[in-house]
Structures are given as C-alpha cells and as structure tokens.
Amino acid sequence: MVKNVGRLDSYIRLTLGFSMLGFGIARKSDLLILLGAGKIAEGITRFCPMLYIFGITTIDNRIEYLEKRPLIETTDQEQPEMAPQE
C-alpha cells in the first residue's frame, strides 16, 4: 500500500480519531465510533482512500497532485477484431 498521508497529517488524524472515538463511546454514538476508528486507521497506516481517489499526497508537509492513473488496471491484451458489417 502506498503512503499518501504525511507525518503531521497522520498525527492530526490520530488525535482527532482518538477524540472522536472517546466522545462516541461516551455518547454511545455508533457513527462517531466508526468515524474515529477510521481516522485512527488512516493515521497508523498513513493511507487515506479519499486522497488516493483524488490523486493527492500530503507527504513532506506539502500537497501534491499525483499523475492521473486509472482506478482499474487493464492489461495490454489485443482486442478481438470486429467483423465488418455489410
């Protein structure tokens, strides 16, 4: 898995994630618990799916836009030729 979250960004995600998790447990809010756990996972793995989809990285404390790449990898297999229509 490619890292696309910088160190400072990961610390912020961890802090907010633990805050959301604690508040969610105190208020018995399943949504806050889920969101907090997601932010903690992003902070630990330093990978954010939304940044990946938009092709953004925050490594080196600056925002960079990565080259456009297809979401689905395709192979360079030959396509079957279509029969000429009469």
N, C-alpha and C positions, 0 to 999 in steps of 0.2 A: 504494500500500500504506500502510495506516495504522500509525503507530508506536505500539506499546503497551509498550515497554521504556524505562525511564528511563535517564538518563546513568550513574548509579552502577551500576545493574544491568547496563548494557551493558559497563562496564569490568570488572566481575566475570566476566561471561560470556566476554569476550575473554581475560582472564588464565587462567581455568580451561580454556578451549578450547585455548589455546596449550600449556598444561601437559599436557593430555590428549593433544594431537597429538604433542608431543615424546616423551612416555612411550610412546605407542602405536608410534611409529616405532622407538624404542629396543628395545622388547619384541616388535616385529613383530606387533602385535595390530590386526587389521583393524577390530574393534569400537571400540577406543579411538580409532583414527584417524578413523573415521566420526563418532563422538560429538563428538570435539574439533573437527572441521571444521564440524559442525552448530552448535556453540556459538559458534564464530568468526563464522559467517554471521549468527547471531542478534545478536551483539554489533555487527557492522558495520551491518546493516540496521535494527537496533533494533525488530525484529518477531519475536515468538515465537508460533508456531501454537497451542501449548497454552494460553497466556494468552488468545489470541483465542477459542478454543473455549469457555473458561470465562467469557469476558466480563470479564477483569481487565486493568487497566493499572497500570504502576508509574511512570508519568511524574510528575515533580515530587516524587520520592522518597517517595511515599505510595501505598498500594494502594487503588485504586478499582474498584468493580464497575460495569461499563457496563450500560446498559439492555439488556434481553433483546431479541435480534433473531434471526430465523430463519437457519439455516445456508444455506438455499436460498431465493433471492429468487424470489417469484412475482409475476405481473402481475395486474392487476385486470380480467381479461377475464371476460365473462359466462360462466357455466357453462351448458351446454345443459340445458334442462328435461327432466325425465324424464316419459315418458308415464304417465298414470295406469293403475294396474293394476286389472283387473276382478275 
